[in-house]
Amino acid sequence: MRLMECVPNFSEGRDHAVLDAIAAAIRSVNNVVLLDVDPGADTNRTVFTMAGEPEAVVEAAFQAIKQAAELIDMSKHHGAHPRMGATDVCPFIPISDVTMEECAAYARQLGKRVGEELGIPVYLYENAASKEEWRNLATVRSGEYEALPEKAKDPAWKPDFGPHAFNARSGATAISAREFLIAYNINLNTRDKKKAHELAITIRESGKPARDKAGKLLKDADGNKIVVPGLFTHCKAVGWYIDSYNRAQISINLTNYKVTPPHLVLEKVRELASEMGVQVTGSELVGLIPKAALLEAGKYYLQRMGESTGFPERMIMETAIQSMGLADLGPFDLDKKVIEYAIARRDSLTALSLEAFADLLSTDSPAPGGGSVAALCAALSGALSAMVANLTVDKKGYEAVQDKVRELAPRGQDIKLRALQFIDADTDAFNAMMEASRLPKKTDEEIAFRATQLEKTTQQAIMVPFRTLELAWDALQLAREVASAGNANALSDAGVAGLTALTAAKAAHYNVLINLAGVTDEGFKTDIQNRAGQLSAQCAQLAAEIEAAVTVKL
């Protein structure tokens, strides 16, 4: 599914009637989910996070900007955060099946409409920027709202869209396409804004002016200030005091968490703050975070403790929450703060209890059926292999295999997660095939369209169990390894991992075969039939080897 995120920031953090009206404007658009609304009274700014189909997200963004223009008067605005407009920034972020180039095109589409229909000057920045010097948001927003009257007179500041004139009420808006930005604050046990600012300029990419021992600014031969580069790239930071928290914070924007992850920034700040006699009390996430970033943080801390990283992803992320003090200022709900969880469907089969799933399976509904059960078996196999590996970590007598079992446990978790996704995917594919079969077939055009859709959905209904079959092969190879290296007291569990993987393989193969009869593409049919048959035979052979080895040891 094509998914794009949008994170507009509005210059209002105190009047909840205004925020509710903006939220209602977003919710009025179909195929968009408003994931988070994060207001700040001291900053007088609110970050909205929404995601959905790209065209719908663009429409929701416009409606929100329009509502903000009607309700927010920038001439009366005051707050701690830099700002230049009622809608200050509005970035688009690719989530799945959407490229950065497409997001930039959507940014231009929105900017044009905002400029023409609302009369608001629009500047494009980052990956949508029309000129290199405007890639940096700080440059675009230089001087903030108060500088806009002079910029309106300067030809160099002609906006990308909208009038080159001062809009006293709405200010100006910056629209972009960018990578996922993590807005992250580090909390300090001091009220001293200067200390927070000193830490901020030390870590941020733009750095700080160099000074001699007496504190005098250093300049080069041309009289320019010498700047000491910051410790982290893709890192913007300022220090401020938040009255409602009664403490100073370092406010950080991480513009590429894959290069500069929040946990490494936090650890460096902890080190630097300690040298100043300041303590980090915790940290705060503003808006949402990608699952990968929190998983990386959790694994980092688990590795520092010498513990296994092959645990369920929620447990790993809970380690990150505790280690980073993300619940220092309030509860941290994974389902609301992790973007993949927040977007996740609410009718997932995997969210059912075992009893509810079995009950649904037992009804006269054809789905879920054997394909979903095949995926469940693959998931159980991966989970069992992970368990055996984890039961071997740090166990006496298994010193020689510690590196191996620490690698096997995460593999089991990965197989489990991928297989769980196939439970719903198999049912969805079957339902899509049934919908195609019910399409009208009265005219030649309807007959042709129905035939095309049937072929497409039937192939999809074959490919899901085929991928489950491939995953079962991975699960069997893992089961063999844990049966060989794992804790002898869990040998029977390794054997069951092999058996459930074999069940997954055979069940998935059956589901491939039953749908092949409906395929008209003979090339596709022959290829999948041969590949599935060969792979199923390989699975059966490996499963027999695992069973024989386990039986002998038992």
N, C-alpha and C positions, 0 to 999 in steps of 0.2 A: 504493500500500500504506500502511495506517495504521501509523505508527511513533511510538513514544514512548521517550524516554530517561529513565533513572533514574540518579542519582549519589549513592548512599548513602555516608556517611563513618563509618567505624568507629573507635572509640578503641582501636586496637591497631596498632602499626607494627613490632613487633619479633618477635613469636612467629608464625613462618610456618605452623606447624601450625594455628593458629587461622584465619589468613587462607585457607589452603587449604580448610579446612572450610566457610568462608563461601562461597568460590568454588564449591565442589562443590554447595552448596545452590542457588546460582543456576543452575548448569549443569544441574541436575536437571529444570528446567522447560523444556518444549518451546517453540519459537518465541521464544526469548530468546537474544541473543548477549552474552556477557561480553566487552566490548571492551578493558577496561584495568583493571589492578590496580596502584595506585601507592602503595607503602608509604613511610613516613618514620620512621626510627628515632628521630631527635631529637624530632620532633613527637609520636611514638607514636600515629600516626594513619594510616589507609589510605583512599584514595579509590577506590571501585569504580565502574566505568562500564558500564552495560548498556543494551541497546536491543532493541526488538522490538514485537510486537503488544501494544497497551495492556493487555488483560486478563492476558496472560501476564507482562508486566512487573510488574504489581501482585502477582501470585502469587509471582514470584521475589523481589520486595522483602520480602514477608512472611517467606518461608522464610529469607532472609538475616538479617533482624532477629531471628527466632526463634533461629537458630544463634548469633548474637552474644550474645543474652541468656543463653544457656546457657554460653558459653565465656569471656566477658569480665566481670571483676569491677571495677566502677568505684571501689570503696573502696580499691583498690590502684593506681589509675591515676595516672601523672604524665607530663606532656608539655608541649611548648612551645605547642601550639595550644589556643585556647579550646575547651572541650568541656563537655557536661553529661550525656552518656549513652553507653552501650555502642554503640548506634547513635545518633550525635550528630544528624545531619541526614539526611533522605531526600527530596530534591526530584524531582518529575516535570517533564519538559521536552518540549514538543511538537516533533516533528521533521517529520512530513509527514502531512497529512490528519487531524490531530488539533488541536483548538482548545485555547486556554488554559483555557477554561471546563470542557472535558472533563477536562483534567489536574487541575484543582481538585477535580472530582467524584471522580476516582480517588484523590486525596490523602485526601479525607474517608473514602472507602471503606476505604483501607488503615489510616488512623488509628483508625477504629472497631474494626477487627479486632484491631489491635495492643493497643489499650486493653482490649478485652474478653477476648481469649484469652491474652494474655501479661501482663496486669496492669501495663503500663508507661504512665505518664502521657504523653500526646501533646499537643503544642502545634502548631497550624497557623500558618504564617507566609506572607509574601509574598502571592501571588495566591489562596491558599487560606485566608488569615487570617479568623478569625471576628470580630475587632475590629481597628480601625485601628491601635492602638498595638502590635499584635503583627505587623504587616507586616514590621517590621525584625527580622531574625534576632538582631542584637546585643541588642535589647531582650529578646527571648524568652530568650536565653542569658545575660542579665546575672547576674553572680555565679557563673556556671558551676555545676559539680556541687556545689561546697561550699555554694551558696546554697539548694539544693533542700530541706533540712530546714525552713528558715524559710518558704519558699514554700508548703510543704505545710500550713502553719498559717494562711496568708493567703487569705481568700476571693477576693481579686482575682486570685490565681494559680491558680484552679481550672482544670485542663486541659480541653481540648476533648473528649478521650476518655480513658478509663482512670481509675484511682482518684486522688482528691486526697490522696495519701499519698506519703511518701518511700520510693522503691524503692532501697535502698542498693546493691544489686548492679548494676542496669541503669540507674539514673538516670532521665532523661527523654529523649524523642525529639521532634525538631522535623520535621514533614512539610510539604511545600509543593508548589505549582505555580509555576514561574517561567520566565523567559526563560533562554536558554543562558548559563551563568556560565563565564567564562574564569578559571581559577585560574592566576595568572601571577606568577612571582618574578623580581626584578631583582637580579643579583649585583654586589657591590661589592668593590673591592680593599682593603677594610679589615675589621678584626675588631671595630671599634667599633660596638656596637649602637646607641648614642645617635645617631650620625650617620645610620644607617639609619632610625631612628625619626623623626628630624627631617625627613628627606626624605619619609617615609611620611605624616606628619601635614600636610605642605605640599600634597601632591597629593590626599589623600583628600577625599571630599565633605564629611564632618563637620568638616574643618578642624582648627584648633588655637587654644588660648587666646591672646589678644592680650597682649603685654607691652611695657613701656616700655623705654627704652634701658638702664636699669639691670637689666632682667630681671624687674621686678615685674609681677605679673598686673594687668591693667586691668579695671575693673568699671564698669558703668553706674550711673545714679543710684539704682537700686533695689538695688544691691549684687550684681548678677548678673555673672558672668564674661562679658567680651566675647570672642566667638569670631570668628576670621578664617576665612572660608569657604575650603575647599580649591579647588584649581585644576580638578578634574574631577568632574563628576556621575557617578553610577552607579559610583563607585570607592570601595572599602574597602581600607585598607592599614595594615599594621603593620611595624615594623622589628624584626628579630631576628638573633641570631647562630646559625649552624649549625656545630656542632663538626665534623661529618664533612666539610664543605666547607672548613673553616678560613677562613670569611669571613662577613661580615654580608650579609643579604638584605633586600630590601623585598618582603614577601609581599602580593600584591594579588588582590582579587576584583573582576572587572569584571562587573557585573550586567546591562549592556546594551552589548555591544560595538559595536552599530550607532551608538550615540551617543558612546561613549568607547572607541575601539579601542586595543589594546595597543601598537601601534607609536607612536602619538602620546604615550601616557603614557611610554614608554621614552625618546623623544627629549627630552621635558621633563625627565625625571630625569637624563639625560645632561648637559643644560645646567645644572641646579641642582647636581648633584654636582660638576661641574667648578669651579663657583664656590667650593665647599667644599674643593677640592683632592683630591676623591675621584674615582676612575674607575669607570665601569661596565664590567665585564669580559664581560658577556653576560647572558642571561636564561634562564628555565626555564619550561616549560609543564607544569603538573600536570594529568594527565588528557588529555582530547581538546579539539580546537578545531574550529569550523565552517570549512569550506573557504573561505567568503566572507571571513572575517576574515583568513586568511593571504594570500589573493589580494589583498585591499585593501592589506595591508602591502607585499607584493611590488611592486605597481604604484606605491605611494607612493615606494619607494626607486628604482625604475627611472625614474620621472619626475624625481626629484631629480638623477639622473645624466644626464638628457636622452636616455634610451634608449627604444626602443619598448616598449609594453606589450602588443603583439600577438603574444606568444609562447605556447607551450603552458602550461597552467596549472601543471604540475609545475615547469617552469623558473621561472615567476614565483614560486611558493612557495619554491623553492630560494633565490631572491634574498632572500626574507624571512628564511629560516633563517639565512643568512650575515650579513645586515645586522643582525639582532636578536641574534645570538650564541646562538641556540637550541640549538646543539650544544656549548655551553661546558662543560657538566657531564656530557655523555654523548651518544650517538648520537640523532639525531632522525629517526625513520622515518615518512615521510608516510603509509604504509599503516596504521600503528598509531596515529598521533597525530591524523589528520584524520578526523572522524567519518564523513563520506560514504564515504571509502575503506575505513574499518574495517568498515562495515556492508555494503559492496558484495558482491554475489554472487561466488562463486568459479568459477562455471561460465560466465562471460560469453563470448560469441563474440568480443568485441572484445579479449579477453585472449589469443586464439590468435595464433600466428605466421601470416604470410601463407601459408606452405606448408600449415600445419595447417588454416587456414580453407578454402583452395582444395581440399584433400583432402576435407574434410567435405562441401563443396559438391558434389563430384563423385560422391558415393555415391548409393545408391538411396533415401536418406532424403529426403522431400519438403521438409524444412526443415533448415537455412536454404535459401532459394531466391531467386527474383527480387526479392522485396520487400526482403530484407536486402542484396542486391547494389545495389539502387536507393539505399538509405540509404548504403551504402559509397561509391557514386559521388558523392553529395551531400557527404559528408565530405571526399573527395579534392578536390572543387572548392573548398570553403571553405579547405582547407589550402593549395592552390596560390595562391589569391588572397591569403591571408595572407603567403605566401612572397614574392610579387611586391611587395606593399606594404612588407614588411620590407627587401627589397633596394633599395628606393627611399629609405628613411629615411637622412638625412644624406649623401645622394649629391650630388656636385657637378653642377650643371646642373638640379637638381630643387628648388631653394630655394622656388619659388612653390607647390609642392604638398605641402610638408612637413606642414602641419596636416591636410591631407586624408588622406595616406597613413598618418599616425599614428592616424587614426580608422578607416581601412579594415582595417588588420591585426587589431585586436581583433574586428571584425565577422566576419572570416574564421574566427578561432578559435572564435567562438560558434557559427557554422554547423557547423563541424566537430564540436564537442562534442554539439550537439543531434542531428546526423545519426547519430553513433556510437551514441547511445542507441536510435535507431530500428532499428538492426541486430538487437539482441536483442528489442526490442519487437515487431517484425514476426514473428519466429520464435515468440515466446511467444503472440502472438495466433493464429497458425495452429494451434499445438499445442492451445490452449484450444478452438478450433473443432472440431478432431478429437476431443477428449475429449467434447465435447458430443454429437457424432454417434454416439458409442459408448454413450451412456446407454441404459438399458433402456426398452423401449416395449411392455410386455405389458399393462399396465392403462391405463385412461383417464387416471388421475392421472400415471402415468409418461410417457404420450404428451404430455400437456399440459406437463409440466415440461421434457421434452426439447425440445419445440418452442420454449418460452420461452428456454431456454439456447442453442439453436441460433441464434435470432434475435439474441440479445444478443452472442454471441461472433462471429457473422458480421459484424455491424455494427462490432465492435471490429477485426476483421481487415481491414475496409475503411478505417476511420479512420486506422490507422497509415500505410499507403501514401499516403493523402490528405494527411496532415501532411508526409510526405516530399515530395510534389508541391509543397506550399506552400513548403517549405524550398528546393527546387530553384529555385523562382522567385526567392527571396531570393539564392541563390547566383549565379544568372544576372545579376541586377542588380549584384551586387558584382563579378562578372567583367568586366562592361562598364566599370565605373568604374576597375578596376585596369588594364584594357587601354588606357584613355584616359590615365590619369595616371601609370602605373607605369613602372619602369625599362625602357627600350627593349630592353635586353639580355635581359630576361625576357618579352618580348612573346609568344613561343611558349607560355610557361607560362600566361599569361593566356588565350591561345586554348584551351589544353587545359582550363583551369578552366571555360570556357564549354561545351566539348564534354562534359565529364563531368557538368556540371549538366543539360545537355539529356538525356543518357542516364538520369540519375536521374529526370528528369521523365517521360520516356516509359515507363520501366520501372515507376515508381510508378503511372502511369495504367493500364497493363496490369493491375496487381495490384488496382486498384480495380474495373476492369471485370469481371474473372474471378469476383469474389465477389458482384457485384451480383445475379446470378441466384438466389442463395440467400436473398435478403432478401424478407420478406413485407410489410414496411411500405412501401407504395407512395409515401408522401410522402417518406420518407427516401431511397428509391431514386432518385426523380426529382430531388430536390434535389442529391444528391451527384453523380449522373450529369451534370447540367448544369454544376455548378460545376467538376468535374474536367475536363470537356471544354473549357470556356472557358479554364481555367488552363493546360491542356496546349497549347492553340493559342497562347496568349500566350507561353509558354516557347519554343515552336518559332520564333515570329517574332523574339523577342529574340535567340535563339541564332543565327539566320541573320544578323542585323544584326552581332552580335559577330564571327562568322566572316568576314563580308565586310570589316569594318574591319580585322581582324587580317591577313587575306590581303593587302590593299592595302599595309599598312605593311611586311609582310615582303618 
